[in-house]
Amino acid sequence: MRILLSCGLIFFQYKLNIAYHDAKYADLYEETMYNALLGSTALDGKTFCYTNPLLDTTRTAWHVCPCCVGNIPRTLLMVPTWAYAKDKGGVNVNLFIGSRINVGAVAGTAVEMVQKTNYPWEGAVSITVNPAQATAFAVRIRVPDRATSALYTAVPPVRGLEGLTVNGKAVQYRMKKGYAVVEREWAAGDRIDFVLPLAVQRVTGDDKVEATRGKVALRYGPLVYNVEKADQPSIDQPLAATPVTAEWRPDLLGGVVALKGQWRDGTPMLAIPNYARMNRLPAEAGAVGGTNSGVNYAIGAQGQVVAADASAESEGPDHGHARHSRVWISMA
């Protein structure tokens, strides 16, 4: 998907959320934001993708079609707006991001929402509700549903909230269009706590989709994962059926939850979040040089490199290229 399309898709999904008050659209723009949008730039923010493939990527310092240059930061600057939606009767909590945001007037009073969380690495979320005056209204908390497409199946299923409390006491809530709705009189300092369950999921595509047939992808919360040659000798063999576990790695790519498992031959498998892919290529692997057709390729960010030994790579459309990073992995 082109990055500009990802930006437009997020804006469209947000407008659908506002129009239909349905959490499924926030599920979609969270997924698009954490993967396609964040994955569009290198970790240092100096280069970007024009296209955003699931196999390697090409980041550029400039492109002859420069619409991405302005639209990526413009879209990222909208994150505070996407975090909440409101109407006269309440506030929708759509994103889980540590923040302090004035959402405007709700039920006739100004409301500030303060979030503390380490999501998506951890599931615990704390939200402090600060109305200017004690007022009755609804706080609607999105309950993430990772099943955003009928084309893909993720196991195990992950959904729901755990341990929802207000000021330390369990509360009753009702579900409406994907939101856990808590209605009460809110006063400044009232705190909502809950846990979003997170687990490693294996995602498979519908057999009718040729590109993903016989393959599996890994996901943790909203994040899709890549395997990279920077972490293992080969990324072309099948993934073993043994468990895959999540581990916090403060030393890796600025701090990420990495996924650990095994390849079919018993060697260790490590996967990193898709947004952080292709940030560790040596300069010589990506050197293209010049401004070919108005495209200034970034050194070390160009993945379409002809392999020195093509026989070591898999057959098919990828044959003859040294692949450094991929989402879809062969199944054992």
Buried (B, 14 or more C-beta within 10 A) or exposed (E): BBBBBBBEBBBBBBEBBBEEBBBBBBBBBBBBBBBBBBBBBBBEEEBBBBEBBBBBBBBBBBBEEEEBBEBBEEBBEBBBBBBBBBBEEBBBBBBBBEBEBEBEEBBEEBBBBBBBBEBBBBBBBBBBBBBEEEBEBBBBBBBBBBBBEEEBBBEEEBEBBEEBEBEEEEEEBEEEBBBBBBBEEBEEEBBBBBBBEBBBBBBBBEEEEEEBEEBBBBBBBBBBBBBBBBBBEBBBBBBBEEEBEBEEBEEBBEEBBBBBBBBBEEEEBBBBBBBBBBBBBEEEBBEBEEEEEEBBBBBBBBBBBEBEEEEEBBEEEBEEBBBBBBBBBBBB
